[in-house]
Amino acid sequence: MKFSSPLIPARLIKRYKRFLADAELLAGPDKGQTLTVHCPNPGAMLGLADPNSRIWLTRSNNPARKLAYGWELIDVDGGLVGINTALPNTLAEEALRSGLIPELGGYANLRREVAYGKNSRIDFLLETPGQPPCYVEIKNVHLKRKSKLAEFPDSVTARGAKHLSELASIKQSGARAVMLYIVQRSDCQSFGLASDIDKAYASAFASAMACGVEAFCYACNITIDGIELANPLPIVL
């Protein structure tokens, strides 16, 4: 996935109210100005919102947007981390259509946002004649507290636990059910659950795995030009 326009470097002043951040622009037509920018991330963003961090922004020319700038990347210890939680679905779709996730290969059709469970929509429904359908839920990951270990979640997520329960029900109905974690960073070598942050999610994960739900995790390669799915990460529990 390539960014639609060149990213603009900035200095983070503070993140607040979940979806807002103040930043000093370091380039572009508004260089030197301090502006409020959109933060497309509702999570805790542990370790990813330190004041004075170098960040990268997109700029929209849509006059209807309340905030012209949106936050996309942050430099953490010399490496880039993607903070936009809307991107993993796009990254996953590109990879699925290109056959870059062998665990989910062999399906003829891909549909997005298909209704299932209790008032939920599955991120991807993969189908092919003669095989059970495959329901794939995507989760964005960017938390790293220990060396080389990516973790999920970074805050309590009742919605995430609900998705695991619904995937378990899908599996019990005879379909295939998969949880796919996308790590928007390239400095991790394994993935685990942050059970100290959300014990209920860890419990729901264990129950789902016991029912036959599958889980896979992939890291990303990230530059200021774009983000793409990279290598699989082992899941350690």
N, C-alpha and C positions, 0 to 999 in steps of 0.2 A: 504494500500500500504506500503510494507516494502522497506526500502532502500536496494539496492543491495549489499552494503558493509558498514561496520561501518563508521559513520561520524567522521571527524577529527576536533577537536576544533581549533579555530584560533582567533586572535585579528584583528579586522578590522582597517586598517589604513585610507583608503579612497576609495570611489566609484567614478568613473569618466567615461566619454564617454559612458554612459548608460550601456554597457555590460562588463565593466572591473572594477576590484577592486584590491587594494593591501592589503595583509593580512600577518600577522606574524603567522606561524604555531606553535601550542602549543603541538603537538604530531605527531606521525608518523615518517616515514623515513627522512623527511625533517624538523624535529622539530627545531625551532629557526630561520629558514630562512624566509625572506620576499619575497613573490612571487606575481606575477600578476595572478588573478584567474578570471574565467568566471562568470559574473553576469547575470543569465538568467531572466532578468526583464527589459523591456524597459520603465517602468513608472517612475514617480517622486520619488517613495519610500519615501514619507514624513514620518519622524520619524523612518525610518528603515535603515538608513545609517550613524548613528552617529559614528565618529571616536572613537576607543577604545572599541566599542561594542564587546561582545563575539558572535562569529558566528560559524557555522558548515559547513564543506565542504565535498564533495565527491571527490574521486580520481579515475581517469580513468587510466587503463593500456594500453589503445589504443595508440600506438606510432604515429598514424596519427593525433591525436588531437594536436592543437597548444598549448592549455592550459590544463595541466593535472588535475587541480583542478577546481571544480565548487561550487559555493555558494548555499546552500540550506536553512539554518535556521539562525535566529538571536534571541538573548535573549533580550526582551524588558520588562522592569519592572518585571523581574523574570519569564516571560512566553515566550514560543517559538512561533515564527511567521515564516511561510513558505514564501519565497520570489520567488520561482520558478514558473513563470506564466504558464509553460507547464504542471504542475502537476494536476490542477483541472479537466481536461478532463479525466485523468486516474482515479482520485478519483470518478468522477461522473459515469464513466462506471462501475467500481467495484460496486458502490452502486446500480446502475440501475439493473445490472445482479443479484444482491443479494436481490433485492426487498426492499432496505432500504430507498427508496423515494416513499412512498405510493401515493403521488400525481401523480406519473408517472408510476404506476403499471398497470398490465393487458395487456401488449403488448408482442406479441410472438417473434418479431424480432427487432434487433437493428443494425443499420448501421451507420458508421462514415463517416464524410467528404463527404456528398452527395451534389452535385451541386444544387444550387437554387438561386433565385433572380438574381441580376446583378453581374455576376462574383464572386459570393460568394459560400461558402460551409458551410452547416449546421453542427454543431458539432455532433449531433445525430438525426437520423430519426428513430422513433419508429413506428412499424406497427403491425397490427393484422387483420385477416380477419373480415370483417363486421363493421369496425370502420374507421373513418377518420384518416389519418396518423398524427403523432405528431412530429413537428419540435422543437428541443431543442437547444438553444444557451447557451453556458457556459461562464461566466465571473469570472475571478479571483478577489478576494477582499482581501486587507490587510490593508487598511487605517483605522486608528482610531484616531480621534482628540478630541472627547468628550467621557466622561466616558461611557463605555459599548456600544457605538454606532459604528458599522462598516459602512463605506461609500464607494461609488463608483461614479465616477472614481477618481483617484488621479492625473490625468492630462487630458487635453483636448483629446477626442477620437472621431474624425470624423467617424472612422470605427465602433465604438460602436453605434453611432447614426444611421449609415447606416443599421446595423443589426436590430435595432428596427423597422426601416421603412420597411425592408424586411419581418420581422415577421408579421407586421401588414398586409401586402399584402397577406401573406400566410393565415392568419386567414380569411381575406375577401374572399379568394378563396374556403373556406369550410374546410380547415384543422385545426388542433389544433396547436397553436404556444405558446412556453414557453421560458421565460428567466430564467435561473437558475444561481444564484449567489453563489459561493463557497468561504466562508471566511476562509482563511488559518490562523486562530488564534482561541483561545478558551476563550478569555476574553471579548466577546461582548454578549449582550443580545437582540439587535435589529439591524436592517439594514435600512439605508436611503441613499438618493442621495446627493452627494456633488454638489449641484446646483451652489454654489458660484465658484466652480472650472470650471464647464462646463455647462452653462445654456442651450446650444443647446442639450446636452444629456438629461437633465432633461425634456426639452420640448418634445423631441422625445419619451421619456418614457411615458409621460402623453398621448400623441397621440396614442401610441401603446396600452396602457391600455384601452383607450376609444374605440378602435377597437376590444377589446376582447382578446388581448394577455395576457397571465397569467405570473405571476412572483413569484418565490419562492427563498428562501435563506436558506442555511445550513452552520453551523459552522463546525469546524474540531477539532478533538483531535490530538495533535501533541506531539511526543516524538522524541528523537534522533534515535529511531529505525524505525519510520515510521509515516505516517499520514493516518487518516481515517475520513470519514464523520461522523458527530455526530448529534446534535440536530438541528431542524429547528429554524430559527430566524424570528420573526415578522417583516414585512416591514412597516416602519412608514414614512409618507410623509408629 
